[in-house]
Amino acid sequence: MVASQAILDLKTPQLSSGTSLGRNLSDRVLYAPGNHPRTELLEAVVWYCDMRSYTRLGHEISPVELIALLNSYIDCVGPAILDHGGEIVKFLGDAVLATFPCGRGGAGAACHRATQAALAARQRLKILNLDRRRQGREEIAFDLGLTLGKVAYGVIGFLSQFDITVVGLPVNLAGRLEELCERLQESVLVSKTFAAESGLPLRHVGVFELKGFDLPQAVFGL
């Protein structure tokens, strides 16, 4: 596997004209000098989360109800990301792919912002679930993987059909960590590189074989 490889089987959507990414990200990629899309390599925290039990819920409620549920869920996650300096790259069904660029504050600051965003999203979900309980509805939760590393922002597509994405091994790893959350009954799991730079008192959850990675990966929880 190489760092430029696209996101591996992570519910990748079909290409579309238009994006859901943050303004800073679109400026960097779409409005390069000469107005020619370019690829940019940056160090960032990668955020990949989705709604737990989404597939099962999709079989139990109508498509209209599912859209409403997704919007309620994203209304908890999206603002938490943006309020803490993150950039939403795209929505992939129930999944949200975002980044927290390191910038001048460095990797530690980016890890801190991402962690605060995760806690804020969890708090917003708690409030949403209070209302859902009052209505006799099932509570919802999210699974989140956080990693840190160099990723490439760029445009993929053809003719007028394009999509802006972020690719690289950290993106793949964030997706694998998210998949591991439900198995371990953890809401947030982070990589070794994230743990090393964050300065947070994280719990060492274990070392796991993850699909697409040759070496076992150390995993930490909030």
C-alpha positions, 0 to 999 in steps of 0.5 A: 500500500502506498500513501497516495492510494485512495481510501480503501473500501470505506463506503466511498461515494460516487463522484459528484459535482459539488462538495461538502468540504470546509471553505479553507480546504476548497480554497487550497484545492480549487482556487490555486494560482491560475485557477487550476486544481492542485494536490496539496500535501499537509500534516493533519489529524484525520477524523472518520466517524459513522453512526453505530447500528446504521445498517440495522436502523435502515431496515427498521425505519422508512427511508424518509425517517432515516434521512431525518435521523441522519440529519439529526446525527450530522447536526451533532457531529458537523458543528462540533468539528467546525467549532473546533477548527476542523474541515469537513471533507465529505459526508459518505452516507452516515460517515463523516470524513474531516481533517484538523490541519496542524498549521502553525499550532503544530500537531499537538494543537490539532490533536487537542482540537480534534479531541475537544470536537469529539467530546463536544459531538458526544455531548450534543448526541447526549442532548439529542438522545434525551429527546429521543428517549422522551419520544420512545425512540432508540438512542444513537451513538457514533464510532470515531477513529482519529489519526495523525499524519501526512495526507493529500488533498486533491480533486478526482473525477472527469469532465464536469463530474468531480469530487474533492477528497483527502487520501493517504495511509492516515485516512485508511487507518482512521477508517479501520479504527472506526470499524474497531470501535463497536467491537471494543465497545469504545466510542473513540479510538486513536492511533499511536501517532495521535496518542504520542503528539496529543499529550492527553492521558489516553488508555492503551487499549491493545495492539490489533491486526488491521486490514490493509496494514502489514504491522499490528497497530497500537490503539488508544482510547479517550 
